[in-house]
């Protein structure tokens, strides 16, 4: 995923869907075409925001990076926009952001996106801050 470039996640632009996309997918993604501001908070605030989409029996999709050993995922957050000099500068990149999604019974998705307060919203073609 790419929080800054994916058409379905660009709150500041109107989404344009290819006519060949299935209707259920267009309808599932359409709500994310509206502006959705970031909310600042602690790790506990993030957990409280995330918890409501974890409904029993809902399918869960996790976008991130698999651990090198064992099971599980990490980097399920924005992975670009880290400032110069930070320990994560070299890991900045586009189309590698993570997210967690759950699918509702009506086919729409609830999506949880997160980033660190040190990361910026606008990045260049290498994922570095603009």
C-alpha positions as CSV (number, residue, x, y, z in Angstrom):
1,X,0.0,0.0,0.0
2,X,1.0,3.6,-0.3
3,X,-0.8,6.1,2.0
4,X,0.4,9.0,-0.2
5,X,-0.2,7.5,-3.6
6,X,-3.0,4.9,-3.6
7,X,-6.2,6.5,-5.2
8,X,-8.5,5.0,-2.5
9,X,-6.5,6.5,0.3
10,X,-6.1,10.0,-1.1
11,X,-8.5,12.0,1.0
12,X,-7.5,15.3,-0.6
13,X,-8.4,14.1,-4.2
14,X,-11.5,12.7,-5.7
15,X,-11.1,9.0,-6.4
16,X,-11.4,7.9,-9.9
17,X,-12.1,4.2,-10.5
18,X,-11.4,2.2,-13.6
19,X,-14.7,1.1,-15.2
20,X,-13.6,-2.5,-15.2
21,X,-13.3,-2.7,-11.4
22,X,-16.1,-4.8,-9.8
23,X,-18.9,-2.7,-8.3
24,X,-18.4,-4.3,-4.8
25,X,-14.8,-3.1,-4.8
26,X,-15.7,0.4,-6.0
27,X,-18.4,0.6,-3.2
28,X,-16.0,-0.8,-0.6
29,X,-13.3,1.8,-1.4
30,X,-15.5,4.9,-2.0
31,X,-15.8,5.9,1.6
32,X,-12.0,6.4,1.7
33,X,-12.3,9.0,-1.0
34,X,-13.5,11.5,1.6
35,X,-10.9,13.4,3.7
36,X,-10.0,11.6,6.8
37,X,-7.6,13.5,9.0
38,X,-4.9,11.9,11.1
39,X,-5.6,11.7,14.8
40,X,-2.7,12.1,17.2
41,X,-2.4,10.0,20.2
42,X,-0.5,7.5,22.3
43,X,-0.2,3.8,21.7
44,X,-3.2,3.3,24.0
45,X,-5.2,5.8,21.9
46,X,-4.2,3.8,18.8
47,X,-5.3,0.5,20.4
48,X,-8.7,2.1,21.3
49,X,-9.2,3.3,17.7
50,X,-8.2,-0.1,16.3
51,X,-10.3,-2.3,18.6
52,X,-13.8,-1.5,17.1
53,X,-12.9,-3.0,13.7
54,X,-11.8,-6.3,15.3
55,X,-15.2,-7.9,15.2
56,X,-15.4,-11.7,15.8
57,X,-15.7,-13.8,12.6
58,X,-14.7,-10.9,10.2
59,X,-12.0,-11.7,7.8
60,X,-8.8,-9.7,8.5
61,X,-6.2,-8.6,6.0
62,X,-2.8,-7.5,7.2
63,X,-0.5,-5.5,5.0
64,X,3.1,-5.3,6.2
65,X,6.4,-7.2,6.2
66,X,6.7,-10.8,7.4
67,X,9.1,-11.5,10.1
68,X,12.3,-13.2,8.9
69,X,11.8,-16.1,11.3
70,X,8.5,-17.4,12.7
71,X,5.0,-16.2,12.0
72,X,3.6,-12.7,12.1
73,X,3.9,-9.3,10.5
74,X,5.6,-6.1,11.4
75,X,5.8,-2.7,9.7
76,X,2.0,-2.5,9.5
77,X,2.2,1.3,9.5
78,X,3.4,4.0,7.2
79,X,6.9,3.2,6.1
80,X,7.9,6.5,4.4
81,X,8.4,10.1,5.5
82,X,10.9,9.4,8.3
83,X,13.2,12.4,8.7
84,X,16.8,12.6,7.6
85,X,19.1,11.4,10.3
86,X,16.6,9.1,11.9
87,X,17.4,5.4,12.2
88,X,14.6,4.6,9.8
89,X,15.7,7.0,6.9
90,X,17.1,4.1,4.9
91,X,13.9,2.2,5.2
92,X,11.8,5.0,3.6
93,X,10.1,3.8,0.4
94,X,7.0,4.1,-1.6
95,X,4.3,1.4,-2.0
96,X,5.4,-0.4,1.2
97,X,3.1,1.1,3.8
98,X,1.2,-1.4,6.0
99,X,-2.4,-1.5,7.2
100,X,-5.0,-3.7,8.8
101,X,-8.4,-4.2,7.2
102,X,-11.5,-6.1,8.2
103,X,-14.3,-7.0,5.8
104,X,-17.9,-6.2,6.9
105,X,-20.8,-8.5,6.1
106,X,-22.0,-6.0,3.4
107,X,-18.6,-6.3,1.6
108,X,-17.2,-2.9,2.7
109,X,-14.0,-2.7,4.6
110,X,-12.9,-1.0,7.8
111,X,-9.3,0.1,7.5
112,X,-6.8,1.0,10.2
113,X,-3.9,3.1,9.1
114,X,-1.2,4.4,11.4
115,X,2.0,6.4,11.3
116,X,4.4,7.8,13.7
117,X,4.3,11.5,14.6
118,X,7.8,12.1,13.2
119,X,6.7,10.9,9.7
120,X,5.5,13.5,7.2
121,X,2.5,13.2,4.8
122,X,4.2,14.3,1.6
123,X,7.2,12.2,0.3
124,X,9.3,12.1,-2.9
125,X,9.6,9.1,-5.3
126,X,11.9,7.4,-2.8
127,X,9.7,7.9,0.2
128,X,11.8,10.7,1.8
129,X,10.1,13.8,3.2
130,X,9.4,16.7,0.7
